[in-house]
Amino acid sequence: MPIDDPFKHAVLGSGVFYQDPRAALAWLQAAFGFDPSMLASDSDGRLVHAEMRFGDGYIIVDAEWAAHIASPASVGGKNTQSVYIRLREDLGAHCEKARAAGAEIVEEPIDRFYGERQYRARDPEGHVWTFTQTVRIVPKEEAERLSGLSIEGWHR
């Protein structure tokens, strides 16, 4: 019989790894509005696990705990993923708050053909974060016409 998750995690989350996870926690809260929800430290005070929430989603913020786990700062700034966060309102204000906190805005807010407004920001260790907000509902046929793409599947 399944047991309910006592931490009430969303079905999908992401782990993000840092050279300095404690600094990352403070920065992610100040720049992007994430809320710390759990911190676990060892007897020497080293952070070994942390979770942050944003709306009904969550991320795990962790150190580089194994040779195959690295911050972009440790691998020449390379990213193999971008965490996507859906905002309900005020994407422009969110972007400006992130910029003021030191985020490198790698893509200014822009409207996309599929009805989303997005911006992308790089955090101090090089992770790319994509923030998106629905600004209009676009039918599949219009998205195909505007993009020149053939699209399988669409909004459910």
Order of alpha helices (4+ residues) and beta strands (2+ residues): beta-alpha-beta-beta-beta-beta-alpha-beta-beta-beta-alpha
